[in-house]
Amino acid sequence: MIDLITKPQLHYQLTAEQLVAQTLQRGEGVLNSTGALVVNTGTFTGRSPADKFIVKDQTTESAIHWNKFNHPLEPAAFLKLQIAICAYLNEKAEIWVRDAFACANPGYRLSVRVITETPWSNHFTANMFINPQPEELKLADDCEWQVIQAPGFQAIPEEHGTRKGNFTVISFAHKTILIGGTGYTGEIKKAVFTVLNYLLPGINVLPMHCSINEGKRGDTALFFGLSGTGKTTLSSDSDRLLVGDDEHGWDDDGTFNFEGGCYAKIINLSAEHEPQIYKAIKHGALVENAGFIPGTNHIDYSCKKLTENTRVSYPLSFINNAKTQAVSSIPKNIFFLTCDAYGVLPPISRLSAVQAMYHYLNGYTAKIAGTEEGILEPQITFSACFGAPFLPLHPHKYAELFGYRMKMQSVKVWMVNTGWCGGPYGTGSRIKLAYTRAMITAALDGRLDHVSYVVHPFFDMLVPQSCPEVPELILNPRDAWPDVNAYDLAALELKRKFQLNYEEVMLDGMVSSNC
């Protein structure tokens, strides 16, 4: 695509220092007290799933699971949109180009060229993807995939087939991603994640929306969960090596990171509770949509003026205990993180293989305020495989791979509720981060292998009756509610919603397989 953009000056593969300096010079950002660049992404401060499209052609027509996250776009509309967005960029004096890789495992490495309208979006790409060595850079040669991001460009729905002026469009035939009308940089990383979710299952690699860390004995742990459930926070453990915080693959030999950086939420961030993320906000980090303490350049981490989805991107190397080579072994423990707004699920429980498959396909959580456009408070949701918005194939494809790997490699699976206890959202209280960390640590250390368990009366998972540094009262959520009858009604209602969703997923799978 770069051959269609001929007029602007091309800034190729600039350093973080150069990109920060250009952003400041253009008046598009400021530095905070620690030297991090702070920018405003504009109208969109979160993803817009309703505006993600995949070009529907002879290959994708039968392969893609067309649903509310995967909207079809005609090939002719894509070509018009591509020409229009390139014409828009040709009117600019300068643009930014970066070549990078996805996938830390060289066997699956995907080369990506990212073209951006602003230097700070290019800075985000440098933080989040794997930067090539100088000898790997070949500007004249085409990368496998190209991404073009132009926040100032607005699509014309009647002409380009989009819903509104903003869009993310993926064409597998052209190996091209177009992003316009939104400055939210998360759209870049999630579009590339969607591409990998399409390609990797075909070569028996399970793509996962999870974080990974590794213990001193080489034991690997996976943390599944949607944004806001604690993937980044809980995988950032000073006693364990961080492999990655969001997107990974799992093959016959082990696991590996897709990315070269972290993209962490920083709302209510504190040095006490999340020291690694707090220390990573320094020169080279990119902070989005944060406010400042009046009269200073100190970030106000409680500020929600623009969004609750305030974020920071930074290279993995900013975490002291991150693995230099972001690959790890086959997992020994898997944690399903869910933010239960009903306050029904235990703060930690052990799942059988059958239960793990059930909860993997359901992917229950609550969307947290600010993560997506229009989300102002937690909303109950089911997201298959804990990442439905990023799955171009049917969830059964990923579930089959997950079930095979989980059973063949004897992995322990736990469900961890990082949401409410003692009542639902608005009545109960959010489970303390310190308690969640203590429970996960106990599971990883094997201390939960030697305690007594009871079967949950509604969901049948095994609930530990004791855990070091955690009050026994909260381990059994029914006991923490002031009215046990109210708990029972809430649990029955949540169980009903689980079953209805599961039946819908299963029925959808049977219908799809018969088409």
C-alpha positions in Angstrom: 0.0 0.0 0.0 2.9 2.3 0.6 3.3 2.7 -3.2 -0.1 4.4 -3.2 1.2 7.1 -0.8 3.8 9.1 -2.7 3.6 12.7 -1.7 4.2 13.0 2.0 7.6 12.9 3.6 8.1 9.4 5.1 9.5 9.2 8.6 10.8 5.6 8.8 11.6 3.6 11.9 12.2 6.6 14.1 13.4 6.1 17.7 11.2 6.8 20.7 13.1 10.0 21.4 12.5 11.3 17.9 8.8 10.4 17.9 8.3 12.1 21.3 10.1 15.2 20.1 7.9 15.4 17.0 4.7 14.9 19.0 5.6 17.7 21.3 6.6 19.9 18.4 3.2 19.3 16.7 1.4 20.1 20.0 -0.2 16.7 20.1 1.1 15.7 23.6 2.9 16.8 26.7 5.3 15.2 29.1 4.4 14.2 32.6 6.6 14.5 35.7 8.4 11.2 35.0 9.1 11.9 31.3 6.3 9.8 29.8 4.4 11.2 26.8 0.7 11.9 27.5 -1.8 12.2 24.6 -5.5 12.5 24.0 -6.9 10.0 21.5 -9.8 12.2 20.6 -13.5 11.2 20.4 -12.8 7.5 20.8 -11.1 6.4 24.1 -11.9 2.7 23.6 -12.6 0.2 20.9 -15.7 0.3 18.8 -16.6 -3.4 18.1 -19.7 -2.4 16.0 -17.4 -0.8 13.5 -15.0 -3.6 12.8 -15.4 -5.2 9.3 -13.9 -8.1 7.4 -13.9 -8.2 3.7 -16.2 -10.9 2.5 -14.7 -12.7 -0.5 -14.6 -16.3 -1.8 -12.2 -17.4 0.9 -13.6 -15.7 3.9 -17.3 -16.1 3.1 -17.4 -19.6 4.5 -14.5 -19.4 6.9 -15.5 -16.3 9.0 -18.0 -16.6 11.8 -20.2 -13.6 10.7 -21.8 -12.1 13.9 -22.0 -8.9 15.8 -18.2 -8.6 16.0 -17.4 -9.7 12.4 -19.3 -7.6 10.0 -19.0 -8.2 6.2 -17.7 -5.6 3.8 -17.9 -6.0 0.0 -14.5 -6.2 -1.8 -15.5 -3.2 -4.0 -16.2 -1.1 -0.9 -12.8 -2.0 0.5 -11.0 -0.9 -2.7 -12.8 2.4 -2.6 -12.0 2.9 1.0 -8.3 2.1 0.4 -8.1 4.6 -2.4 -9.8 7.2 -0.3 -7.7 6.8 2.7 -4.5 6.9 0.7 -5.6 10.0 -1.1 -6.2 11.6 2.3 -2.7 10.8 3.4 -1.3 12.0 0.1 -2.5 15.5 1.2 -0.4 15.4 4.3 3.1 16.9 4.6 4.4 13.9 6.4 3.5 10.4 7.7 5.2 7.8 9.8 6.1 4.2 8.8 7.3 1.4 11.0 8.2 -2.2 10.2 7.7 -4.7 13.0 6.9 -8.3 13.9 4.2 -10.1 15.7 4.9 -13.4 17.5 8.0 -14.0 19.7 8.3 -17.5 18.4 10.3 -17.2 15.1 8.4 -20.1 13.6 5.2 -18.1 13.5 6.6 -14.6 13.1 4.4 -12.2 11.1 6.0 -9.1 9.5 3.8 -6.0 9.7 4.2 -2.5 8.2 2.3 0.1 10.0 1.6 3.5 8.5 0.3 6.2 10.8 -0.9 9.8 10.5 0.7 10.9 13.7 4.1 10.3 15.4 2.5 9.2 18.7 0.5 6.4 17.0 3.8 5.2 15.5 5.3 5.4 19.0 2.5 3.1 20.2 3.4 0.6 17.5 7.1 0.7 18.5 6.1 0.0 22.1 3.6 -2.8 21.4 5.1 -4.8 18.5 8.5 -6.6 18.2 11.1 -4.3 16.7 13.4 -5.9 14.1 17.1 -5.8 14.3 18.8 -3.4 11.8 19.8 -6.2 9.5 16.1 -7.3 9.3 14.9 -3.9 8.0 14.2 -3.8 4.3 12.2 -0.8 3.4 12.1 -1.7 -0.3 10.6 -5.1 0.3 7.0 -5.7 1.1 6.0 -6.9 4.6 3.5 -9.7 4.8 0.8 -7.4 6.2 0.2 -3.7 6.1 -1.8 -1.5 8.5 -2.8 2.1 7.8 -4.2 4.3 10.5 -5.6 7.7 9.8 -7.7 9.2 12.7 -8.5 12.3 10.7 -10.0 10.4 7.8 -13.8 9.9 7.9 -15.5 7.2 5.8 -18.7 7.9 3.9 -21.0 5.1 4.9 -23.1 5.2 1.7 -20.0 4.9 -0.4 -17.6 2.8 1.7 -20.1 0.4 3.3 -19.3 1.4 6.9 -21.7 2.1 9.7 -20.3 5.5 10.6 -17.2 7.6 9.8 -14.9 5.5 12.0 -13.9 1.9 11.0 -11.5 -0.9 11.2 -11.4 -3.1 8.1 -9.4 -6.3 7.6 -8.9 -7.8 4.1 -7.2 -11.2 4.2 -7.0 -11.3 0.4 -5.0 -8.0 0.4 -3.3 -8.6 3.7 -4.2 -5.1 4.7 -5.9 -3.4 7.7 -7.5 0.0 7.3 -8.3 2.1 10.4 -9.9 5.5 10.2 -11.9 8.0 12.1 -10.5 6.9 15.5 -7.3 7.7 17.3 -7.6 5.0 19.8 -4.4 3.0 19.3 -5.9 -0.2 20.8 -7.6 -0.7 17.5 -4.2 -1.3 15.8 -3.1 -4.1 18.2 -6.5 -5.8 18.3 -6.8 -5.8 14.5 -3.4 -7.6 14.2 -4.6 -10.0 17.0 -7.7 -10.8 14.9 -5.5 -11.6 12.0 -3.4 -14.0 14.1 -6.6 -15.6 15.4 -7.6 -16.3 11.8 -4.2 -17.7 10.7 -2.8 -19.7 13.6 -5.5 -22.3 14.3 -4.9 -23.6 10.8 -1.4 -24.7 11.8 -2.6 -26.1 15.2 -1.6 -23.1 17.3 -4.1 -21.8 19.8 -4.2 -18.0 19.9 -5.3 -16.8 23.3 -6.5 -13.5 24.9 -4.5 -14.0 28.1 -1.5 -12.9 30.0 1.4 -15.3 31.0 4.0 -15.4 33.7 6.6 -17.9 34.7 7.8 -19.0 38.1 11.3 -19.6 39.3 10.9 -23.3 38.7 9.9 -22.7 35.1 6.2 -23.3 35.7 4.0 -21.3 33.4 0.6 -19.8 34.3 -2.0 -18.4 31.9 -4.5 -15.7 32.9 -7.6 -15.5 30.6 -10.0 -12.6 30.9 -11.4 -9.6 29.1 -10.1 -6.0 29.6 -10.6 -4.9 33.2 -10.6 -8.3 34.8 -6.9 -8.1 35.9 -4.8 -9.8 33.3 -2.1 -7.2 33.3 -2.2 -6.5 37.0 -2.2 -10.1 38.2 0.4 -11.3 35.8 2.7 -8.5 36.9 4.2 -10.3 39.9 7.7 -9.4 41.2 8.3 -13.0 42.1 7.6 -14.3 38.6 8.9 -13.5 35.1 6.4 -11.7 32.9 6.1 -13.3 29.4 3.3 -10.9 28.3 0.1 -9.2 29.4 -2.5 -9.8 26.7 -2.0 -11.9 23.6 -0.3 -15.3 23.2 0.0 -18.6 21.3 0.2 -22.2 22.6 1.6 -25.0 20.4 2.9 -28.5 21.1 6.1 -27.2 22.7 5.0 -24.3 24.8 3.6 -20.7 24.8 4.8 -17.4 23.3 3.9 -13.7 23.3 2.5 -12.1 20.2 3.7 -8.6 21.3 6.7 -6.8 22.4 5.0 -4.5 24.9 2.2 -4.0 27.5 -1.0 -1.9 27.3 -2.1 -1.5 30.9 -5.2 0.3 32.3 -4.0 2.9 34.8 -7.3 4.1 36.3 -6.7 4.3 40.1 -3.1 3.1 39.6 -1.0 3.2 42.7 2.7 2.4 43.5 1.5 0.3 46.4 -0.8 -2.1 44.6 0.7 -2.2 41.1 4.4 -1.1 41.5 5.7 -2.6 38.2 3.1 -0.8 36.1 3.6 2.4 38.1 7.4 2.4 37.6 7.0 1.7 33.9 5.4 5.1 33.3 8.6 6.9 32.4 10.4 8.3 29.4 9.5 6.0 26.4 6.0 5.1 27.7 2.9 6.5 26.0 0.0 7.5 28.3 -3.5 7.9 26.8 -6.4 10.1 28.0 -5.1 10.7 31.5 -5.7 13.9 33.5 -3.3 15.9 35.7 -3.4 17.2 39.2 -4.3 20.9 38.6 -1.3 23.2 38.2 1.2 20.3 37.8 2.4 17.7 35.3 1.7 14.9 37.8 -0.8 12.4 36.5 -4.1 12.2 38.5 -4.7 8.4 38.3 -8.2 8.8 39.7 -9.2 11.3 37.0 -12.1 10.0 34.8 -12.7 13.3 32.9 -12.1 11.8 29.5 -12.6 8.1 30.2 -12.1 5.3 32.8 -10.1 3.5 30.1 -6.9 5.5 30.7 -4.0 3.4 29.5 -0.2 3.3 29.1 1.8 1.4 26.6 5.4 0.5 27.2 8.0 -2.1 26.0 8.3 -5.3 27.9 11.8 -4.3 28.9 10.3 -1.6 31.2 9.3 -4.5 33.5 12.3 -5.5 35.5 11.4 -9.2 35.6 10.1 -9.5 32.0 11.6 -12.4 30.0 13.9 -11.1 27.3 12.8 -13.9 25.0 9.0 -13.9 25.4 8.5 -17.6 25.2 7.6 -20.1 27.9 6.8 -23.7 28.6 3.5 -25.6 28.5 1.3 -24.2 31.3 0.8 -25.9 34.6 -2.0 -23.6 35.8 -4.7 -21.7 33.9 -6.8 -18.9 35.6 -10.1 -17.8 34.2 -10.5 -14.2 35.4 -14.0 -12.9 35.7 -15.4 -9.7 37.1 -18.7 -11.0 38.5 -21.1 -8.1 38.8 -23.6 -10.4 40.4 -21.3 -11.2 43.4 -22.2 -14.9 43.1 -19.0 -16.7 42.0 -16.4 -17.6 44.6 -13.2 -15.6 44.6 -11.3 -18.8 43.6 -12.5 -22.3 42.6 -11.1 -25.3 40.9 -12.6 -26.5 37.7 -12.8 -30.0 36.2 -11.9 -30.5 32.5 -15.6 -30.5 31.6 -16.3 -27.4 33.6 -13.3 -25.7 32.1 -14.6 -26.2 28.6 -18.0 -24.9 29.7 -16.6 -21.7 31.2 -14.2 -21.3 28.3 -17.0 -21.3 25.8 -19.2 -19.0 28.0 -16.4 -16.5 28.9 -18.5 -14.7 31.6 -17.5 -11.3 32.9 -18.7 -7.8 33.2 -17.5 -5.1 30.8 -15.8 -2.5 32.8 -16.6 1.2 32.4 -14.6 2.9 29.6 -13.2 -0.3 27.9 -15.6 0.2 25.0 -17.5 3.1 23.7 -20.7 3.7 25.7 -19.8 1.5 28.7 -20.4 3.7 31.8 -20.7 1.0 34.4 -20.2 -2.8 34.6 -22.4 -4.7 32.2 -22.9 -8.5 32.4 -21.6 -10.2 29.3 -20.6 -13.5 27.9 -17.6 -13.5 25.6 -16.7 -16.9 24.1 -13.1 -18.0 24.8 -12.7 -14.7 26.8 -12.2 -12.8 23.6 -15.2 -13.0 21.3 -14.6 -9.6 19.7 -11.3 -10.8 18.3 -12.3 -14.2 17.0 -12.9 -14.4 13.3 -13.5 -18.1 13.3 -16.3 -19.9 15.2 -15.6 -20.3 19.0 -15.7 -24.1 18.6 -12.5 -23.9 16.5 -10.6 -22.4 19.5 -12.5 -24.5 22.1 -11.4 -27.7 20.3 -7.8 -26.7 20.4 -8.0 -25.5 24.0 -9.7 -28.7 25.2 -7.1 -30.9 23.4 -4.1 -29.0 24.9 -5.7 -28.8 28.4 -6.4 -32.5 28.6 -3.3 -33.9 26.9 -1.0 -31.7 29.0 -2.8 -32.1 32.4 -3.3 -28.5 33.2 -5.0 -27.3 36.4 -7.8 -24.8 35.7 -9.0 -22.2 38.2 -11.8 -19.6 38.1 -10.9 -16.4 39.9 -13.6 -13.7 40.6 -12.0 -10.3 40.6 -15.5 -8.6 40.9 -17.9 -8.3 43.8 -18.5 -10.1 47.0 -21.2 -9.7 49.7 -23.7 -8.6 47.1 -24.0 -7.4 43.5 -22.5 -4.3 42.0 -23.9 -1.3 43.9 -24.5 -3.3 47.1 -21.5 -5.5 47.7 -17.8 -4.6 47.6 -15.1 -5.3 45.1 -12.8 -8.1 46.2 -9.5 -6.7 47.4 -6.6 -7.0 45.0 -4.4 -8.3 47.9 -6.8 -11.2 48.5 -6.8 -12.1 44.8 -3.0 -12.1 44.7 -2.8 -14.3 47.8 -5.2 -16.8 46.3 -3.4 -17.0 43.0 -0.1 -17.3 44.8 -1.4 -20.2 46.9 -2.7 -22.0 43.8 0.7 -21.6 42.0 2.7 -22.7 45.0 0.5 -25.8 45.5 -0.8 -24.7 48.9 -4.4 -25.1 47.7 -3.7 -28.8 46.8 -3.8 -29.7 50.5 -6.9 -27.8 51.8 -10.5 -29.0 52.1 -13.0 -28.2 49.3 -16.8 -28.1 49.1 -18.9 -28.2 45.9 -20.5 -24.9 45.0 -24.3 -25.5 45.4 -25.2 -23.9 42.0 -22.1 -24.1 39.7 -20.5 -27.4 41.0 -16.9 -26.1 41.0 -14.7 -27.0 44.0 -14.4 -24.1 46.5 -11.4 -24.1 48.9 -12.3 -23.6 52.5 -9.1 -21.9 53.6 -6.3 -19.9 52.0 -3.4 -18.2 53.6 -3.9 -14.4 54.0 -7.5 -14.5 52.9 -10.5 -14.3 55.3 -12.5 -17.5 55.2 -15.8 -15.6 55.0 -15.2 -14.4 51.5 -14.2 -17.8 50.2 -17.8 -18.9 50.3 -19.8 -16.1 48.7 -23.1 -17.2 50.0 -21.8 -16.7 53.6 -20.7 -13.1 52.8 -24.2 -12.0 51.7 -26.4 -10.5 54.5 -29.4 -12.4 53.0 -28.7 -15.9 51.9 -32.1 -16.2 50.2 -31.2 -13.2 48.1 -27.9 -14.9 47.2 -29.7 -18.1 46.1 -32.0 -16.1 43.8 -29.1 -14.2 42.3 -27.2 -17.5 41.8 -30.1 -19.2 40.2 -30.6 -16.2 37.8 -26.9 -16.2 36.9 -26.9 -20.0 36.3 -29.9 -19.6 34.1 -28.0 -17.0 32.0 -25.0 -19.2 31.8 -27.1 -22.1 30.5 -29.0 -20.0 28.0 -25.8 -18.6 26.6 -24.1 -22.0 26.4 -27.1 -23.5 24.6 -27.0 -20.6 22.1 -23.3 -21.1 21.5 -23.8 -24.9 21.0 -26.8 -24.4 18.7 -25.0 -21.8 16.7 -22.2 -24.2 16.2 -24.5 -27.0 14.9 -26.2 -24.5 12.6 -22.8 -23.3 11.3 -21.5 -26.8 10.7 -24.6 -27.7 8.6 -24.2 -24.6 6.3 
